[in-house]
């Protein structure tokens, strides 16, 4: 359907089957933008055209009524953050749905078009939330909130320039996987917040600073 030197990805059919929305890096800077085309690959035209040309716009998803397209954009800080927007099918009236400091991605409409399921959180292990299509509060439907119980083990004398281990006990561990952020300090000097994986109640894969 496409024959371009750019990357073309994430196609999504309109509900009536007359258009396909997709993301492409054919912009002047190579940033991903959204386009629509006919099912035979003709009549390619931009769906999004934000004036800042270095950020990505990705993952188009048609609403059930075919009037709007949900997508994610990386136009907001911090780095690697993404927010969910919707735009009318004619490319007009782009508006923001989510607004927070963590990554929101992979929007999927409910059959009646009133809600979306989205992924939220770290790229390697996000959780699934449900939000209203107009925005507002989100409801988490996967994972559990882990509670710190006690410090199981730590180095008695951490040394500068050397890795050291911290083991935590957390509860409840009702699912196999979950993520927790760890804070550590040497004296009064706080270390960077690190992300670790909990598998069946055990802490693994603490990312190095």
C-alpha positions in Angstrom: 0.0 0.0 0.0 2.9 2.4 0.7 6.1 2.8 -1.3 8.2 5.4 0.5 11.7 5.5 1.9 10.3 6.6 5.3 9.1 4.3 8.0 5.3 3.6 7.7 3.8 1.8 10.7 0.7 1.2 12.9 -2.1 1.1 10.3 -5.7 1.3 11.6 -8.9 0.9 9.6 -11.7 3.4 9.9 -14.9 1.8 11.0 -16.5 2.1 7.6 -13.4 0.7 5.8 -12.9 3.7 3.6 -9.7 5.0 5.1 -6.5 3.8 6.8 -4.7 5.9 9.4 -1.0 5.3 9.9 2.2 6.8 11.3 5.1 7.8 9.0 8.5 9.3 9.4 8.2 11.1 6.0 8.2 14.6 7.6 11.1 16.9 6.9 12.9 16.0 10.2 12.0 12.3 10.2 9.7 12.7 13.2 6.6 10.5 13.1 3.4 12.1 12.0 -0.1 10.7 11.3 -1.6 10.3 7.8 -4.6 8.8 6.2 -5.0 7.0 2.9 -7.5 5.1 0.9 -7.5 1.3 1.0 -5.6 1.1 -2.3 -2.8 3.4 -1.0 -3.9 6.5 -2.9 -4.8 10.0 -1.6 -2.3 10.1 1.2 -2.8 13.2 3.3 -1.7 14.4 6.8 -4.0 13.9 9.7 -1.8 15.9 12.2 0.4 18.9 11.5 1.7 20.3 14.8 4.0 23.3 14.2 6.8 21.9 16.4 8.3 19.4 13.9 10.7 17.4 16.0 8.4 15.4 18.3 6.6 12.1 17.4 2.9 11.5 16.9 2.0 7.8 16.8 -0.5 4.9 17.4 -3.6 6.2 15.6 -6.9 4.5 16.7 -10.2 5.4 15.1 -13.2 5.9 17.4 -16.1 3.5 16.8 -18.2 6.2 15.1 -15.3 7.2 12.8 -15.5 10.8 13.7 -12.2 11.1 15.7 -8.8 9.4 15.9 -7.0 8.9 19.2 -3.2 9.0 19.1 -0.1 9.6 21.3 2.3 12.5 21.1 5.7 13.2 22.7 5.4 17.0 22.5 5.3 17.4 26.3 8.2 17.0 28.9 9.8 15.1 30.5 11.8 13.1 28.0 10.0 9.9 26.9 6.7 11.1 28.2 3.7 10.7 26.0 0.2 12.0 26.2 -3.0 10.9 24.5 -4.8 13.3 22.1 -7.8 13.0 19.8 -8.3 14.8 16.5 -11.3 15.0 14.2 -11.2 12.8 11.1 -10.6 15.9 8.9 -7.4 16.7 10.9 -9.0 19.6 12.8 -9.7 20.3 16.5 -6.8 18.4 18.1 -7.3 18.2 21.8 -5.5 16.7 24.8 -7.0 13.8 26.8 -4.4 12.9 29.4 -2.1 15.2 31.4 0.5 13.7 33.8 4.2 13.2 34.1 4.3 9.5 33.1 3.9 7.9 29.7 0.4 7.2 28.4 0.2 5.1 25.3 -1.7 2.4 23.2 -5.2 3.9 23.4 -8.0 1.6 22.6 -11.6 2.7 22.4 -14.5 1.0 24.2 -17.2 -0.2 21.8 -19.5 2.7 22.7 -16.8 5.3 22.3 -17.2 6.8 25.8 -13.9 5.4 27.3 -10.4 4.3 26.4 -8.1 1.6 27.8 -4.5 3.0 27.9 -1.2 1.8 29.1 0.5 4.1 31.7 3.9 4.0 33.3 7.4 2.8 32.6 8.0 1.6 29.1 9.2 -1.8 30.2 6.3 -2.6 32.5 3.3 -0.3 32.3 -0.1 -0.9 33.8 -3.6 -0.7 32.1 -5.9 2.2 33.0 -9.4 3.1 31.9 -10.2 6.8 31.2 -13.1 8.7 29.9 -12.8 9.8 26.2 -13.0 13.4 27.3 -10.3 13.0 29.8 -10.3 13.3 33.6 -9.5 10.7 36.3 -8.1 7.3 35.4 -9.0 3.9 36.9 -6.3 1.3 37.2 -7.4 -2.2 36.3 -4.1 -4.2 36.4 -1.5 -4.9 39.1 -1.5 -4.1 42.8 -0.2 -1.4 44.9 2.7 -2.9 46.8 3.4 -1.9 50.4 6.9 -1.7 51.9 7.2 -4.0 54.9 10.8 -4.0 56.0 14.4 -3.8 54.9 15.7 -7.4 54.6 19.3 -6.7 53.9 21.7 -3.9 53.0 25.5 -3.3 52.9 26.8 -2.3 56.3 29.3 0.1 54.7 28.7 1.1 51.1 31.8 2.3 49.4 32.0 5.1 46.9 32.2 3.9 43.3 31.1 0.4 44.1 27.6 -1.2 43.6 25.8 -2.3 46.7 22.6 -4.3 47.2 19.4 -3.4 49.0 16.7 -6.1 49.5 13.2 -5.0 50.4 10.1 -7.0 51.6 6.9 -5.8 50.0 3.2 -6.9 50.4 0.9 -7.9 48.9 2.3 -9.7 45.9 -1.0 -10.9 44.5 0.2 -11.0 40.9 3.5 -12.4 39.6 4.9 -9.1 38.3 4.9 -5.5 39.6 7.2 -2.5 39.7 8.3 -0.5 42.7 10.5 2.6 42.9 13.4 2.4 45.5 14.9 5.3 47.4 18.3 5.0 48.9 20.7 7.3 50.7 24.3 7.2 51.8 24.5 9.5 54.8 22.5 12.5 53.7 23.1 12.1 50.0 20.1 10.6 48.2 20.7 8.4 45.2 18.7 8.5 42.0 15.3 6.8 42.1 15.6 3.4 40.5 13.1 1.0 39.1 13.0 -2.6 40.1 10.9 -5.6 39.2 9.1 -7.8 41.8 8.6 -11.4 40.7 6.6 -13.6 43.0 7.5 -11.4 46.0 11.2 -11.1 45.2 13.1 -8.0 44.0 15.1 -8.3 40.8 16.8 -6.2 38.1 17.5 -3.0 40.0 18.7 -0.7 37.2 22.1 0.9 37.8 22.3 4.7 38.0 
